[in-house]
């Protein structure tokens, strides 16, 4: 597979990384060496209005091979952002404690959210985001590598949050923990206690949509809405996992189930041509404005990430998603195929 598909970056400066975290147990991989994660160069360019094909310098993914080759890069912060729907056991934090990438801290999607909002894990204020990620030992000068268990559920959400709060130097590990472990790479157990850092966040509202904006868009159809939920939920044939939420979809929206965009066997995102075909089959025009949506604003990030790989970097994410729109008092819903 070529560099474009693997997310391999170009020239980098390798710097010494601090040693292993005391009290963390290292196992697996067949040797005693501790692997520290690295990532590709910072995304420092401003968002362009011209959509171009993803290259190795703009690809938001980083490969497991790249991480293994750059284990000693400094200022790298590895983040486990695994997430599960309510009621699904074991809890993501317990999975993290059992096995995670060396040096990884746990990014709790529910904790890093607006606790004054009754909706699940809504974007917090910039002040809170900065405080929360600073407590994870992440500073503005750091390179952040986000991963999840390999099901592509929450790492893209965390990635988009970092971008939305002004931190362009962030990548997603292609294949996550699943691919990392399948290749025999080392993991750790226990919690990494990071030294708090200073992180100043600035919120970019253009990357997020509110329900008011989405309601207006139903009438104007200015932006294409792409729903990441499974087809039976999108079409209203299956009940929603959250009590009291209606079935169906936002009128006029398209459906690209997020699990169509990655290889379930390896956990790796599919090649670019396959991503294009998935969006084209759903009637999505990549040269027109796009908003992604899902059940609660998490798996929509998978669509956002895939689009970013295709050069569509100016999308927005509907934060409340179906957990907001689908409430009994919410706007009209549509059912059936798109």
One Martini backbone bead per residue (centre of mass of N, CA, C, O) as a GRO file, in nm:
protein
  338
    1UNK     BB    1   0.097   0.035   0.020
    2UNK     BB    2   0.076   0.354  -0.001
    3UNK     BB    3   0.127   0.655   0.149
    4UNK     BB    4  -0.160   0.766   0.118
    5UNK     BB    5  -0.300   0.523   0.277
    6UNK     BB    6  -0.101   0.527   0.542
    7UNK     BB    7  -0.004   0.823   0.636
    8UNK     BB    8   0.273   0.899   0.541
    9UNK     BB    9   0.523   1.108   0.607
   10UNK     BB   10   0.756   1.317   0.572
   11UNK     BB   11   0.971   1.513   0.684
   12UNK     BB   12   1.143   1.481   1.005
   13UNK     BB   13   1.188   1.547   1.350
   14UNK     BB   14   1.388   1.380   1.579
   15UNK     BB   15   1.314   1.332   1.924
   16UNK     BB   16   1.340   1.293   2.249
   17UNK     BB   17   1.169   1.083   2.466
   18UNK     BB   18   1.048   1.016   2.736
   19UNK     BB   19   1.018   0.784   2.941
   20UNK     BB   20   0.857   0.574   3.106
   21UNK     BB   21   0.593   0.523   3.300
   22UNK     BB   22   0.557   0.480   3.612
   23UNK     BB   23   0.385   0.172   3.685
   24UNK     BB   24   0.386   0.049   3.403
   25UNK     BB   25   0.275  -0.224   3.219
   26UNK     BB   26   0.454  -0.434   2.995
   27UNK     BB   27   0.319  -0.610   2.703
   28UNK     BB   28   0.410  -0.781   2.450
   29UNK     BB   29   0.576  -0.833   2.123
   30UNK     BB   30   0.848  -1.012   2.226
   31UNK     BB   31   0.961  -0.760   2.393
   32UNK     BB   32   1.098  -0.491   2.614
   33UNK     BB   33   1.024  -0.261   2.448
   34UNK     BB   34   0.923   0.075   2.440
   35UNK     BB   35   0.651   0.226   2.286
   36UNK     BB   36   0.629   0.535   2.120
   37UNK     BB   37   0.433   0.772   1.992
   38UNK     BB   38   0.378   0.917   1.677
   39UNK     BB   39   0.370   1.165   1.408
   40UNK     BB   40   0.282   1.379   1.193
   41UNK     BB   41   0.281   1.671   1.079
   42UNK     BB   42   0.167   1.965   1.104
   43UNK     BB   43  -0.138   2.139   1.064
   44UNK     BB   44  -0.091   2.484   0.954
   45UNK     BB   45  -0.288   2.540   0.747
   46UNK     BB   46  -0.527   2.698   0.620
   47UNK     BB   47  -0.829   2.687   0.517
   48UNK     BB   48  -0.952   2.600   0.206
   49UNK     BB   49  -1.171   2.659  -0.065
   50UNK     BB   50  -1.003   2.449  -0.213
   51UNK     BB   51  -1.044   2.133  -0.330
   52UNK     BB   52  -0.823   1.866  -0.265
   53UNK     BB   53  -0.616   1.620  -0.278
   54UNK     BB   54  -0.489   1.403  -0.080
   55UNK     BB   55  -0.193   1.403   0.101
   56UNK     BB   56   0.073   1.326   0.307
   57UNK     BB   57   0.041   1.627   0.446
   58UNK     BB   58  -0.301   1.605   0.491
   59UNK     BB   59  -0.333   1.351   0.627
   60UNK     BB   60  -0.504   1.247   0.925
   61UNK     BB   61  -0.333   0.998   0.913
   62UNK     BB   62  -0.161   0.735   1.094
   63UNK     BB   63   0.055   0.481   1.111
   64UNK     BB   64   0.186   0.214   1.271
   65UNK     BB   65   0.460   0.227   1.131
   66UNK     BB   66   0.524   0.516   1.201
   67UNK     BB   67   0.515   0.490   1.506
   68UNK     BB   68   0.737   0.273   1.531
   69UNK     BB   69   0.961   0.466   1.388
   70UNK     BB   70   0.866   0.720   1.610
   71UNK     BB   71   0.900   0.661   1.937
   72UNK     BB   72   1.096   0.937   2.018
   73UNK     BB   73   0.919   1.165   1.993
   74UNK     BB   74   0.853   1.474   2.080
   75UNK     BB   75   0.556   1.612   2.182
   76UNK     BB   76   0.387   1.348   2.225
   77UNK     BB   77   0.030   1.271   2.240
   78UNK     BB   78  -0.149   0.998   2.351
   79UNK     BB   79  -0.500   0.911   2.265
   80UNK     BB   80  -0.775   0.759   2.423
   81UNK     BB   81  -1.121   0.759   2.262
   82UNK     BB   82  -1.300   0.553   2.360
   83UNK     BB   83  -1.643   0.428   2.278
   84UNK     BB   84  -1.983   0.378   2.404
   85UNK     BB   85  -2.281   0.294   2.439
   86UNK     BB   86  -2.520   0.284   2.645
   87UNK     BB   87  -2.478  -0.033   2.825
   88UNK     BB   88  -2.201  -0.105   2.722
   89UNK     BB   89  -1.991  -0.379   2.779
   90UNK     BB   90  -1.731  -0.262   2.867
   91UNK     BB   91  -1.589   0.002   2.971
   92UNK     BB   92  -1.370   0.209   2.823
   93UNK     BB   93  -1.188   0.257   3.074
   94UNK     BB   94  -1.138  -0.045   3.129
   95UNK     BB   95  -1.001  -0.104   2.862
   96UNK     BB   96  -0.770   0.093   2.903
   97UNK     BB   97  -0.654  -0.036   3.166
   98UNK     BB   98  -0.588  -0.311   3.025
   99UNK     BB   99  -0.525  -0.159   2.727
  100UNK     BB  100  -0.262   0.047   2.586
  101UNK     BB  101  -0.081   0.272   2.469
  102UNK     BB  102   0.204   0.400   2.525
  103UNK     BB  103   0.129   0.690   2.717
  104UNK     BB  104  -0.172   0.690   2.724
  105UNK     BB  105  -0.453   0.879   2.745
  106UNK     BB  106  -0.785   0.948   2.860
  107UNK     BB  107  -1.064   1.034   2.650
  108UNK     BB  108  -1.364   1.157   2.768
  109UNK     BB  109  -1.641   1.233   2.596
  110UNK     BB  110  -1.831   1.292   2.843
  111UNK     BB  111  -1.638   1.482   3.007
  112UNK     BB  112  -1.568   1.648   2.738
  113UNK     BB  113  -1.827   1.851   2.821
  114UNK     BB  114  -2.149   1.986   2.852
  115UNK     BB  115  -2.301   1.971   3.170
  116UNK     BB  116  -2.552   2.178   3.110
  117UNK     BB  117  -2.632   1.969   2.896
  118UNK     BB  118  -2.863   1.709   2.835
  119UNK     BB  119  -2.703   1.632   2.615
  120UNK     BB  120  -2.479   1.434   2.472
  121UNK     BB  121  -2.162   1.531   2.443
  122UNK     BB  122  -2.121   1.833   2.419
  123UNK     BB  123  -1.971   2.099   2.344
  124UNK     BB  124  -1.761   2.288   2.500
  125UNK     BB  125  -1.595   2.519   2.612
  126UNK     BB  126  -1.291   2.645   2.560
  127UNK     BB  127  -1.207   2.650   2.854
  128UNK     BB  128  -1.271   2.353   2.919
  129UNK     BB  129  -1.104   2.213   2.706
  130UNK     BB  130  -0.833   2.328   2.797
  131UNK     BB  131  -0.847   2.211   3.083
  132UNK     BB  132  -0.889   1.907   3.019
  133UNK     BB  133  -0.637   1.863   2.829
  134UNK     BB  134  -0.429   1.973   3.026
  135UNK     BB  135  -0.475   1.737   3.235
  136UNK     BB  136  -0.350   1.534   3.003
  137UNK     BB  137  -0.074   1.688   2.904
  138UNK     BB  138  -0.172   1.907   2.690
  139UNK     BB  139  -0.030   2.122   2.453
  140UNK     BB  140   0.006   2.349   2.194
  141UNK     BB  141   0.296   2.205   2.103
  142UNK     BB  142   0.159   1.941   2.055
  143UNK     BB  143   0.131   1.614   1.938
  144UNK     BB  144  -0.167   1.445   1.838
  145UNK     BB  145  -0.272   1.102   1.902
  146UNK     BB  146  -0.560   0.934   1.797
  147UNK     BB  147  -0.754   0.664   1.944
  148UNK     BB  148  -0.910   0.343   1.930
  149UNK     BB  149  -1.019   0.014   1.926
  150UNK     BB  150  -1.113  -0.001   1.587
  151UNK     BB  151  -1.428   0.118   1.526
  152UNK     BB  152  -1.452   0.428   1.459
  153UNK     BB  153  -1.610   0.614   1.683
  154UNK     BB  154  -1.413   0.849   1.854
  155UNK     BB  155  -1.149   0.958   1.733
  156UNK     BB  156  -1.275   1.158   1.525
  157UNK     BB  157  -1.411   1.335   1.735
  158UNK     BB  158  -1.156   1.427   1.881
  159UNK     BB  159  -1.016   1.542   1.633
  160UNK     BB  160  -1.238   1.759   1.574
  161UNK     BB  161  -1.213   1.904   1.841
  162UNK     BB  162  -0.925   2.000   1.812
  163UNK     BB  163  -0.978   2.164   1.557
  164UNK     BB  164  -1.216   2.341   1.682
  165UNK     BB  165  -0.984   2.440   1.913
  166UNK     BB  166  -0.706   2.507   1.730
  167UNK     BB  167  -0.570   2.205   1.682
  168UNK     BB  168  -0.385   2.095   1.406
  169UNK     BB  169  -0.187   1.885   1.567
  170UNK     BB  170  -0.359   1.613   1.444
  171UNK     BB  171  -0.414   1.254   1.468
  172UNK     BB  172  -0.506   0.933   1.335
  173UNK     BB  173  -0.503   0.601   1.401
  174UNK     BB  174  -0.478   0.350   1.184
  175UNK     BB  175  -0.679   0.098   1.345
  176UNK     BB  176  -0.574   0.126   1.612
  177UNK     BB  177  -0.556  -0.106   1.856
  178UNK     BB  178  -0.618  -0.347   1.677
  179UNK     BB  179  -0.378  -0.319   1.478
  180UNK     BB  180  -0.149  -0.295   1.679
  181UNK     BB  181  -0.192  -0.582   1.810
  182UNK     BB  182  -0.192  -0.758   1.548
  183UNK     BB  183   0.128  -0.669   1.511
  184UNK     BB  184   0.267  -0.704   1.809
  185UNK     BB  185   0.243  -0.461   1.975
  186UNK     BB  186   0.283  -0.272   2.242
  187UNK     BB  187   0.137  -0.256   2.569
  188UNK     BB  188  -0.058  -0.119   2.838
  189UNK     BB  189  -0.131  -0.089   3.182
  190UNK     BB  190  -0.308   0.135   3.321
  191UNK     BB  191  -0.261   0.463   3.439
  192UNK     BB  192  -0.182   0.769   3.308
  193UNK     BB  193   0.001   1.027   3.474
  194UNK     BB  194  -0.015   1.340   3.393
  195UNK     BB  195   0.129   1.641   3.337
  196UNK     BB  196   0.018   1.930   3.348
  197UNK     BB  197  -0.097   2.166   3.105
  198UNK     BB  198  -0.107   2.426   2.870
  199UNK     BB  199  -0.432   2.510   2.712
  200UNK     BB  200  -0.532   2.710   2.439
  201UNK     BB  201  -0.858   2.775   2.336
  202UNK     BB  202  -1.035   2.808   2.009
  203UNK     BB  203  -1.341   2.851   1.872
  204UNK     BB  204  -1.486   2.698   1.568
  205UNK     BB  205  -1.806   2.736   1.452
  206UNK     BB  206  -1.782   2.623   1.150
  207UNK     BB  207  -1.758   2.305   1.252
  208UNK     BB  208  -2.053   2.361   1.373
  209UNK     BB  209  -2.396   2.257   1.442
  210UNK     BB  210  -2.716   2.353   1.497
  211UNK     BB  211  -3.049   2.314   1.501
  212UNK     BB  212  -3.122   2.584   1.378
  213UNK     BB  213  -2.945   2.543   1.126
  214UNK     BB  214  -3.081   2.276   1.035
  215UNK     BB  215  -3.366   2.381   0.995
  216UNK     BB  216  -3.290   2.593   0.780
  217UNK     BB  217  -3.168   2.377   0.580
  218UNK     BB  218  -3.426   2.230   0.497
  219UNK     BB  219  -3.520   2.476   0.326
  220UNK     BB  220  -3.246   2.554   0.163
  221UNK     BB  221  -3.026   2.331   0.093
  222UNK     BB  222  -2.722   2.424   0.122
  223UNK     BB  223  -2.664   2.157   0.284
  224UNK     BB  224  -2.544   1.855   0.311
  225UNK     BB  225  -2.674   1.563   0.473
  226UNK     BB  226  -2.491   1.316   0.665
  227UNK     BB  227  -2.563   0.992   0.780
  228UNK     BB  228  -2.400   0.738   0.998
  229UNK     BB  229  -2.614   0.550   1.031
  230UNK     BB  230  -2.785   0.293   1.005
  231UNK     BB  231  -3.028   0.214   0.781
  232UNK     BB  232  -3.256   0.130   0.984
  233UNK     BB  233  -3.246   0.398   1.139
  234UNK     BB  234  -3.274   0.602   0.909
  235UNK     BB  235  -3.557   0.464   0.802
  236UNK     BB  236  -3.722   0.361   1.076
  237UNK     BB  237  -3.691   0.029   1.143
  238UNK     BB  238  -3.536   0.115   1.407
  239UNK     BB  239  -3.465   0.162   1.714
  240UNK     BB  240  -3.344   0.364   1.943
  241UNK     BB  241  -3.109   0.354   2.207
  242UNK     BB  242  -3.264   0.600   2.308
  243UNK     BB  243  -3.496   0.703   2.500
  244UNK     BB  244  -3.757   0.886   2.330
  245UNK     BB  245  -3.662   0.839   2.035
  246UNK     BB  246  -3.712   0.880   1.728
  247UNK     BB  247  -3.760   0.767   1.408
  248UNK     BB  248  -3.522   0.843   1.150
  249UNK     BB  249  -3.477   1.157   0.959
  250UNK     BB  250  -3.358   1.415   0.808
  251UNK     BB  251  -3.477   1.596   0.581
  252UNK     BB  252  -3.273   1.528   0.290
  253UNK     BB  253  -3.090   1.318   0.377
  254UNK     BB  254  -2.810   1.112   0.389
  255UNK     BB  255  -2.658   0.769   0.368
  256UNK     BB  256  -2.344   0.676   0.553
  257UNK     BB  257  -2.232   0.425   0.695
  258UNK     BB  258  -1.948   0.415   0.883
  259UNK     BB  259  -1.878   0.096   0.837
  260UNK     BB  260  -1.808   0.143   0.519
  261UNK     BB  261  -1.505   0.293   0.576
  262UNK     BB  262  -1.403   0.016   0.701
  263UNK     BB  263  -1.208  -0.256   0.803
  264UNK     BB  264  -1.311  -0.492   1.024
  265UNK     BB  265  -1.058  -0.682   1.034
  266UNK     BB  266  -0.829  -0.431   1.078
  267UNK     BB  267  -0.942  -0.114   1.120
  268UNK     BB  268  -0.899   0.014   0.851
  269UNK     BB  269  -0.919   0.241   0.629
  270UNK     BB  270  -1.020   0.285   0.334
  271UNK     BB  271  -0.963   0.354   0.037
  272UNK     BB  272  -1.021   0.630  -0.148
  273UNK     BB  273  -1.200   0.503  -0.368
  274UNK     BB  274  -1.404   0.379  -0.166
  275UNK     BB  275  -1.495   0.643  -0.042
  276UNK     BB  276  -1.606   0.773  -0.296
  277UNK     BB  277  -1.816   0.551  -0.360
  278UNK     BB  278  -1.986   0.581  -0.103
  279UNK     BB  279  -2.077   0.875  -0.155
  280UNK     BB  280  -2.185   0.841  -0.443
  281UNK     BB  281  -2.405   0.623  -0.375
  282UNK     BB  282  -2.555   0.854  -0.184
  283UNK     BB  283  -2.540   1.141  -0.349
  284UNK     BB  284  -2.271   1.284  -0.296
  285UNK     BB  285  -2.120   1.607  -0.318
  286UNK     BB  286  -1.788   1.711  -0.287
  287UNK     BB  287  -1.847   2.025  -0.411
  288UNK     BB  288  -2.040   2.052  -0.162
  289UNK     BB  289  -2.184   2.123   0.110
  290UNK     BB  290  -2.123   1.974   0.448
  291UNK     BB  291  -2.302   1.769   0.691
  292UNK     BB  292  -2.266   1.581   0.979
  293UNK     BB  293  -2.430   1.284   1.118
  294UNK     BB  294  -2.607   1.108   1.395
  295UNK     BB  295  -2.685   1.016   1.712
  296UNK     BB  296  -2.440   1.213   1.895
  297UNK     BB  297  -2.165   1.319   1.733
  298UNK     BB  298  -1.952   1.079   1.675
  299UNK     BB  299  -1.967   0.900   1.402
  300UNK     BB  300  -1.961   1.148   1.214
  301UNK     BB  301  -1.646   1.172   1.222
  302UNK     BB  302  -1.590   0.956   1.009
  303UNK     BB  303  -1.692   1.119   0.771
  304UNK     BB  304  -1.515   1.364   0.816
  305UNK     BB  305  -1.247   1.210   0.781
  306UNK     BB  306  -1.295   1.095   0.498
  307UNK     BB  307  -1.333   1.371   0.362
  308UNK     BB  308  -1.058   1.483   0.436
  309UNK     BB  309  -0.903   1.271   0.267
  310UNK     BB  310  -1.058   1.397   0.000
  311UNK     BB  311  -1.033   1.729   0.059
  312UNK     BB  312  -1.284   1.779   0.260
  313UNK     BB  313  -1.231   2.038   0.510
  314UNK     BB  314  -1.529   2.221   0.524
  315UNK     BB  315  -1.693   2.087   0.726
  316UNK     BB  316  -1.966   1.986   0.940
  317UNK     BB  317  -2.103   1.922   1.275
  318UNK     BB  318  -2.376   1.777   1.432
  319UNK     BB  319  -2.387   1.765   1.761
  320UNK     BB  320  -2.679   1.658   1.845
  321UNK     BB  321  -2.827   1.520   1.644
  322UNK     BB  322  -3.058   1.269   1.700
  323UNK     BB  323  -3.080   1.331   2.012
  324UNK     BB  324  -3.226   1.602   1.925
  325UNK     BB  325  -3.414   1.573   1.673
  326UNK     BB  326  -3.565   1.295   1.792
  327UNK     BB  327  -3.736   1.428   1.972
  328UNK     BB  328  -4.065   1.463   2.043
  329UNK     BB  329  -4.023   1.799   2.008
  330UNK     BB  330  -3.915   1.796   1.739
  331UNK     BB  331  -3.871   1.798   1.432
  332UNK     BB  332  -3.932   1.676   1.153
  333UNK     BB  333  -3.955   1.354   1.002
  334UNK     BB  334  -3.807   1.092   0.817
  335UNK     BB  335  -3.869   0.806   0.608
  336UNK     BB  336  -3.685   0.593   0.463
  337UNK     BB  337  -3.525   0.636   0.203
  338UNK     BB  338  -3.338   0.893   0.047
   0.00000   0.00000   0.00000
